[in-house]
Amino acid sequence: MFCPSFVSREVQQWIIRRETMGVGAVVAIGAGAIGAVALAPVALGAAGFTSGGIAAGSIAAKMMSAAAVANGGGVAAGSTVAVLQSAGAAGLSGAASAAVAGAGGAVGWLASFIPRRS
């Protein structure tokens, strides 16, 4: 395995020991990906991005207000607020689901590095 010369010997040895992915890491990646895709619509609804529009008094309403003030009274197409509202109203597209799954899998992989207590 190649490691740059500026990486310490201890870090190189740790990388070599972690090079093979165990069952726990695979399970953590899968759980992170599936959990993220399943919970994304729940999180959007909780933030106020609903199928009926932006909920009054919610985080989404505050975001929309700030975006409107910044853009001179309207929310720009393609902005964060517009994309989140679209996802809240119509659900996640295939590309968005893939992105969310990738992010969730990455979090699951990182979580697999947390040492367990014996």
Backbone as JSON Lines, residues from 0, in Angstrom:
{"i":0,"aa":"M","n":[0.84,-1.18,0.0],"ca":[0.0,0.0,0.0],"c":[0.88,1.25,0.0]}
{"i":1,"aa":"F","n":[0.5,2.24,-0.78],"ca":[1.27,3.47,-0.9],"c":[0.81,4.48,0.14]}
{"i":2,"aa":"C","n":[1.76,5.03,0.87],"ca":[1.49,6.15,1.79],"c":[2.54,7.22,1.5]}
{"i":3,"aa":"P","n":[2.11,8.48,1.45],"ca":[3.07,9.56,1.23],"c":[4.13,9.57,2.34]}
{"i":4,"aa":"S","n":[5.3,10.07,2.03],"ca":[6.41,10.04,2.98],"c":[6.17,10.93,4.21]}
{"i":5,"aa":"F","n":[5.27,11.92,4.1],"ca":[5.04,12.8,5.24],"c":[4.11,12.17,6.28]}
{"i":6,"aa":"V","n":[3.53,11.01,5.98],"ca":[2.66,10.33,6.94],"c":[3.54,9.54,7.9]}
{"i":7,"aa":"S","n":[3.29,9.7,9.19],"ca":[4.14,9.06,10.19],"c":[4.02,7.54,10.11]}
{"i":8,"aa":"R","n":[5.03,6.86,10.63],"ca":[5.07,5.4,10.61],"c":[3.88,4.81,11.38]}
{"i":9,"aa":"E","n":[3.49,5.44,12.49],"ca":[2.36,4.95,13.28],"c":[1.06,5.02,12.48]}
{"i":10,"aa":"V","n":[0.87,6.12,11.77],"ca":[-0.35,6.28,10.97],"c":[-0.34,5.28,9.82]}
{"i":11,"aa":"Q","n":[0.8,5.05,9.2],"ca":[0.89,4.07,8.12],"c":[0.51,2.68,8.63]}
{"i":12,"aa":"Q","n":[1.01,2.3,9.8],"ca":[0.68,0.99,10.36],"c":[-0.81,0.9,10.68]}
{"i":13,"aa":"W","n":[-1.39,1.98,11.19],"ca":[-2.83,1.99,11.49],"c":[-3.65,1.82,10.21]}
{"i":14,"aa":"I","n":[-3.22,2.5,9.14],"ca":[-3.92,2.38,7.85],"c":[-3.84,0.95,7.34]}
{"i":15,"aa":"I","n":[-2.69,0.35,7.45],"ca":[-2.52,-1.03,6.98],"c":[-3.43,-1.97,7.77]}
{"i":16,"aa":"R","n":[-3.52,-1.79,9.07],"ca":[-4.4,-2.64,9.88],"c":[-5.86,-2.45,9.51]}
{"i":17,"aa":"R","n":[-6.27,-1.23,9.11],"ca":[-7.66,-0.92,8.78],"c":[-7.97,-1.16,7.3]}
{"i":18,"aa":"E","n":[-7.0,-1.65,6.53],"ca":[-7.18,-1.73,5.08],"c":[-8.31,-2.68,4.68]}
{"i":19,"aa":"T","n":[-8.48,-3.75,5.38],"ca":[-9.58,-4.67,5.05],"c":[-10.82,-4.24,5.83]}
{"i":20,"aa":"M","n":[-11.92,-4.2,5.14],"ca":[-13.17,-3.74,5.74],"c":[-13.89,-4.93,6.37]}
{"i":21,"aa":"G","n":[-14.2,-4.82,7.63],"ca":[-14.9,-5.89,8.32],"c":[-16.4,-5.84,8.1]}
{"i":22,"aa":"V","n":[-17.07,-6.86,8.6],"ca":[-18.53,-6.95,8.47],"c":[-19.19,-5.77,9.18]}
{"i":23,"aa":"G","n":[-18.65,-5.36,10.31],"ca":[-19.23,-4.23,11.03],"c":[-19.23,-2.95,10.22]}
{"i":24,"aa":"A","n":[-18.15,-2.72,9.48],"ca":[-18.07,-1.52,8.65],"c":[-19.07,-1.59,7.51]}
{"i":25,"aa":"V","n":[-19.23,-2.76,6.92],"ca":[-20.19,-2.92,5.82],"c":[-21.61,-2.69,6.33]}
{"i":26,"aa":"V","n":[-21.92,-3.23,7.5],"ca":[-23.24,-3.02,8.09],"c":[-23.46,-1.55,8.41]}
{"i":27,"aa":"A","n":[-22.44,-0.88,8.94],"ca":[-22.57,0.54,9.28],"c":[-22.79,1.39,8.03]}
{"i":28,"aa":"I","n":[-22.1,1.07,6.94],"ca":[-22.28,1.81,5.69],"c":[-23.69,1.61,5.15]}
{"i":29,"aa":"G","n":[-24.15,0.36,5.13],"ca":[-25.5,0.07,4.65],"c":[-26.57,0.73,5.5]}
{"i":30,"aa":"A","n":[-26.4,0.65,6.81],"ca":[-27.39,1.26,7.71],"c":[-27.4,2.78,7.54]}
{"i":31,"aa":"G","n":[-26.23,3.38,7.37],"ca":[-26.17,4.82,7.16],"c":[-26.84,5.24,5.88]}
{"i":32,"aa":"A","n":[-26.61,4.5,4.81],"ca":[-27.21,4.84,3.51],"c":[-28.72,4.67,3.54]}
{"i":33,"aa":"I","n":[-29.19,3.53,4.03],"ca":[-30.63,3.27,4.07],"c":[-31.33,4.23,5.03]}
{"i":34,"aa":"G","n":[-30.71,4.44,6.19],"ca":[-31.31,5.35,7.18],"c":[-31.41,6.78,6.66]}
{"i":35,"aa":"A","n":[-30.39,7.23,5.96],"ca":[-30.41,8.6,5.43],"c":[-31.51,8.78,4.4]}
{"i":36,"aa":"V","n":[-31.66,7.81,3.5],"ca":[-32.7,7.91,2.47],"c":[-34.09,7.84,3.11]}
{"i":37,"aa":"A","n":[-34.25,6.98,4.12],"ca":[-35.55,6.84,4.77],"c":[-35.91,8.06,5.61]}
{"i":38,"aa":"L","n":[-34.92,8.69,6.22],"ca":[-35.19,9.8,7.13],"c":[-35.15,11.18,6.47]}
{"i":39,"aa":"A","n":[-34.67,11.26,5.24],"ca":[-34.6,12.57,4.56],"c":[-35.98,13.22,4.44]}
{"i":40,"aa":"P","n":[-37.03,12.51,4.01],"ca":[-38.35,13.15,3.94],"c":[-38.88,13.57,5.32]}
{"i":41,"aa":"V","n":[-38.55,12.78,6.33],"ca":[-38.97,13.12,7.7],"c":[-38.29,14.41,8.15]}
{"i":42,"aa":"A","n":[-36.99,14.52,7.86],"ca":[-36.25,15.73,8.25],"c":[-36.76,16.95,7.5]}
{"i":43,"aa":"L","n":[-37.07,16.78,6.2],"ca":[-37.61,17.92,5.43],"c":[-38.94,18.38,6.01]}
{"i":44,"aa":"G","n":[-39.82,17.43,6.33],"ca":[-41.11,17.78,6.93],"c":[-40.96,18.44,8.28]}
{"i":45,"aa":"A","n":[-40.03,17.94,9.09],"ca":[-39.81,18.53,10.41],"c":[-39.27,19.95,10.31]}
{"i":46,"aa":"A","n":[-38.5,20.22,9.26],"ca":[-37.96,21.57,9.07],"c":[-39.0,22.52,8.5]}
{"i":47,"aa":"G","n":[-40.12,21.97,7.98],"ca":[-41.19,22.82,7.46],"c":[-41.36,22.78,5.96]}
{"i":48,"aa":"F","n":[-40.6,21.95,5.27],"ca":[-40.75,21.79,3.82],"c":[-41.75,20.68,3.57]}
{"i":49,"aa":"T","n":[-43.04,21.03,3.45],"ca":[-44.11,20.04,3.35],"c":[-44.68,20.0,1.94]}
{"i":50,"aa":"S","n":[-45.52,19.0,1.68],"ca":[-46.15,18.88,0.36],"c":[-47.12,20.02,0.09]}
{"i":51,"aa":"G","n":[-47.62,20.64,1.14],"ca":[-48.54,21.76,0.99],"c":[-47.86,23.12,0.95]}
{"i":52,"aa":"G","n":[-46.56,23.14,0.98],"ca":[-45.82,24.4,0.98],"c":[-45.0,24.54,2.24]}
{"i":53,"aa":"I","n":[-44.45,25.7,2.43],"ca":[-43.62,25.95,3.6],"c":[-44.52,26.26,4.79]}
{"i":54,"aa":"A","n":[-44.28,25.54,5.9],"ca":[-45.1,25.7,7.1],"c":[-44.76,27.02,7.8]}
{"i":55,"aa":"A","n":[-45.8,27.72,8.23],"ca":[-45.62,29.0,8.91],"c":[-44.89,28.8,10.24]}
{"i":56,"aa":"G","n":[-43.97,29.7,10.54],"ca":[-43.25,29.67,11.81],"c":[-42.17,28.61,11.9]}
{"i":57,"aa":"S","n":[-41.87,27.94,10.81],"ca":[-40.89,26.86,10.83],"c":[-39.5,27.38,10.44]}
{"i":58,"aa":"I","n":[-38.54,26.49,10.54],"ca":[-37.19,26.81,10.08],"c":[-37.21,27.14,8.59]}
{"i":59,"aa":"A","n":[-38.03,26.4,7.84],"ca":[-38.15,26.65,6.4],"c":[-38.66,28.06,6.13]}
{"i":60,"aa":"A","n":[-39.62,28.51,6.93],"ca":[-40.16,29.86,6.75],"c":[-39.09,30.91,7.02]}
{"i":61,"aa":"K","n":[-38.28,30.68,8.03],"ca":[-37.19,31.61,8.33],"c":[-36.16,31.63,7.21]}
{"i":62,"aa":"M","n":[-35.85,30.44,6.67],"ca":[-34.91,30.37,5.55],"c":[-35.47,31.09,4.33]}
{"i":63,"aa":"M","n":[-36.76,30.89,4.06],"ca":[-37.39,31.53,2.91],"c":[-37.39,33.05,3.07]}
{"i":64,"aa":"S","n":[-37.68,33.51,4.27],"ca":[-37.68,34.95,4.54],"c":[-36.3,35.55,4.32]}
{"i":65,"aa":"A","n":[-35.27,34.88,4.82],"ca":[-33.9,35.38,4.65],"c":[-33.5,35.38,3.17]}
{"i":66,"aa":"A","n":[-33.89,34.32,2.44],"ca":[-33.57,34.26,1.01],"c":[-34.29,35.35,0.24]}
{"i":67,"aa":"A","n":[-35.54,35.61,0.6],"ca":[-36.3,36.64,-0.09],"c":[-35.71,38.03,0.17]}
{"i":68,"aa":"V","n":[-35.32,38.3,1.4],"ca":[-34.71,39.59,1.72],"c":[-33.39,39.74,0.96]}
{"i":69,"aa":"A","n":[-32.6,38.67,0.9],"ca":[-31.31,38.74,0.22],"c":[-31.45,38.92,-1.28]}
{"i":70,"aa":"N","n":[-32.58,38.44,-1.84],"ca":[-32.77,38.51,-3.29],"c":[-33.74,39.61,-3.7]}
{"i":71,"aa":"G","n":[-34.02,40.53,-2.84],"ca":[-34.88,41.65,-3.2],"c":[-36.36,41.32,-3.27]}
{"i":72,"aa":"G","n":[-36.82,40.34,-2.5],"ca":[-38.25,40.07,-2.41],"c":[-38.7,38.74,-2.96]}
{"i":73,"aa":"G","n":[-37.86,37.99,-3.64],"ca":[-38.25,36.69,-4.18],"c":[-37.19,35.65,-3.89]}
{"i":74,"aa":"V","n":[-37.59,34.4,-3.95],"ca":[-36.65,33.3,-3.76],"c":[-36.17,32.86,-5.14]}
{"i":75,"aa":"A","n":[-34.88,32.85,-5.33],"ca":[-34.3,32.51,-6.63],"c":[-34.5,31.04,-6.96]}
{"i":76,"aa":"A","n":[-34.82,30.77,-8.21],"ca":[-34.94,29.38,-8.67],"c":[-33.58,28.71,-8.54]}
{"i":77,"aa":"G","n":[-33.58,27.48,-8.05],"ca":[-32.34,26.74,-7.88],"c":[-31.62,27.02,-6.58]}
{"i":78,"aa":"S","n":[-32.16,27.92,-5.77],"ca":[-31.53,28.22,-4.49],"c":[-31.77,27.06,-3.52]}
{"i":79,"aa":"T","n":[-31.08,27.08,-2.4],"ca":[-31.23,26.02,-1.4],"c":[-32.68,25.88,-0.96]}
{"i":80,"aa":"V","n":[-33.33,27.01,-0.69],"ca":[-34.73,26.97,-0.25],"c":[-35.62,26.38,-1.34]}
{"i":81,"aa":"A","n":[-35.41,26.76,-2.58],"ca":[-36.23,26.25,-3.68],"c":[-36.03,24.75,-3.87]}
{"i":82,"aa":"V","n":[-34.8,24.28,-3.79],"ca":[-34.52,22.86,-3.95],"c":[-35.11,22.05,-2.81]}
{"i":83,"aa":"L","n":[-34.96,22.53,-1.57],"ca":[-35.53,21.82,-0.42],"c":[-37.05,21.8,-0.47]}
{"i":84,"aa":"Q","n":[-37.67,22.9,-0.9],"ca":[-39.12,22.92,-1.02],"c":[-39.59,21.94,-2.09]}
{"i":85,"aa":"S","n":[-38.88,21.88,-3.18],"ca":[-39.22,20.93,-4.23],"c":[-39.12,19.5,-3.72]}
{"i":86,"aa":"A","n":[-38.08,19.2,-2.99],"ca":[-37.92,17.86,-2.42],"c":[-38.99,17.57,-1.38]}
{"i":87,"aa":"G","n":[-39.36,18.57,-0.59],"ca":[-40.42,18.38,0.4],"c":[-41.77,18.17,-0.24]}
{"i":88,"aa":"A","n":[-42.03,18.82,-1.36],"ca":[-43.32,18.72,-2.02],"c":[-43.44,17.47,-2.87]}
{"i":89,"aa":"A","n":[-42.4,17.13,-3.63],"ca":[-42.49,16.03,-4.59],"c":[-41.68,14.81,-4.19]}
{"i":90,"aa":"G","n":[-40.9,14.9,-3.14],"ca":[-40.02,13.79,-2.76],"c":[-38.66,13.94,-3.42]}
{"i":91,"aa":"L","n":[-37.76,13.08,-3.04],"ca":[-36.4,13.14,-3.57],"c":[-36.33,12.51,-4.95]}
{"i":92,"aa":"S","n":[-35.6,13.13,-5.84],"ca":[-35.37,12.55,-7.17],"c":[-34.38,11.39,-7.03]}
{"i":93,"aa":"G","n":[-34.16,10.68,-8.1],"ca":[-33.19,9.58,-8.07],"c":[-31.8,10.07,-7.76]}
{"i":94,"aa":"A","n":[-31.42,11.18,-8.35],"ca":[-30.08,11.74,-8.11],"c":[-29.95,12.21,-6.66]}
{"i":95,"aa":"A","n":[-31.0,12.84,-6.15],"ca":[-30.96,13.31,-4.76],"c":[-30.91,12.12,-3.8]}
{"i":96,"aa":"S","n":[-31.67,11.07,-4.11],"ca":[-31.63,9.86,-3.27],"c":[-30.24,9.26,-3.26]}
{"i":97,"aa":"A","n":[-29.59,9.23,-4.42],"ca":[-28.23,8.7,-4.5],"c":[-27.26,9.55,-3.7]}
{"i":98,"aa":"A","n":[-27.41,10.87,-3.78],"ca":[-26.53,11.76,-3.02],"c":[-26.73,11.58,-1.52]}
{"i":99,"aa":"V","n":[-27.99,11.49,-1.1],"ca":[-28.29,11.3,0.32],"c":[-27.76,9.95,0.79]}
{"i":100,"aa":"A","n":[-27.93,8.91,-0.02],"ca":[-27.42,7.58,0.34],"c":[-25.91,7.59,0.45]}
{"i":101,"aa":"G","n":[-25.24,8.29,-0.47],"ca":[-23.79,8.39,-0.4],"c":[-23.32,9.09,0.86]}
{"i":102,"aa":"A","n":[-23.99,10.18,1.19],"ca":[-23.62,10.9,2.41],"c":[-23.88,10.05,3.65]}
{"i":103,"aa":"G","n":[-25.02,9.36,3.67],"ca":[-25.33,8.49,4.81],"c":[-24.35,7.34,4.92]}
{"i":104,"aa":"G","n":[-23.97,6.76,3.77],"ca":[-22.98,5.69,3.78],"c":[-21.63,6.17,4.29]}
{"i":105,"aa":"A","n":[-21.25,7.39,3.91],"ca":[-19.99,7.96,4.38],"c":[-20.02,8.16,5.89]}
{"i":106,"aa":"V","n":[-21.14,8.63,6.41],"ca":[-21.27,8.8,7.86],"c":[-21.21,7.44,8.55]}
{"i":107,"aa":"G","n":[-21.87,6.44,7.97],"ca":[-21.81,5.1,8.53],"c":[-20.4,4.55,8.54]}
{"i":108,"aa":"W","n":[-19.66,4.78,7.45],"ca":[-18.27,4.34,7.38],"c":[-17.43,5.02,8.45]}
{"i":109,"aa":"L","n":[-17.61,6.34,8.6],"ca":[-16.87,7.05,9.65],"c":[-17.24,6.55,11.03]}
{"i":110,"aa":"A","n":[-18.52,6.22,11.23],"ca":[-18.96,5.7,12.52],"c":[-18.33,4.34,12.82]}
{"i":111,"aa":"S","n":[-17.97,3.59,11.79],"ca":[-17.35,2.28,12.02],"c":[-15.96,2.42,12.64]}
{"i":112,"aa":"F","n":[-15.37,3.6,12.62],"ca":[-14.07,3.81,13.23],"c":[-14.16,4.09,14.73]}
{"i":113,"aa":"I","n":[-15.34,4.33,15.24],"ca":[-15.51,4.61,16.67],"c":[-15.22,3.32,17.43]}
{"i":114,"aa":"P","n":[-14.26,3.35,18.35],"ca":[-13.93,2.12,19.05],"c":[-15.06,1.67,19.98]}
{"i":115,"aa":"R","n":[-15.24,0.35,20.06],"ca":[-16.25,-0.21,20.95],"c":[-15.62,-0.49,22.3]}
{"i":116,"aa":"R","n":[-16.42,-0.33,23.34],"ca":[-15.94,-0.67,24.68],"c":[-16.13,-2.16,24.9]}
{"i":117,"aa":"S","n":[-15.16,-2.76,25.53],"ca":[-15.24,-4.2,25.78],"c":[-15.89,-4.5,27.11]}
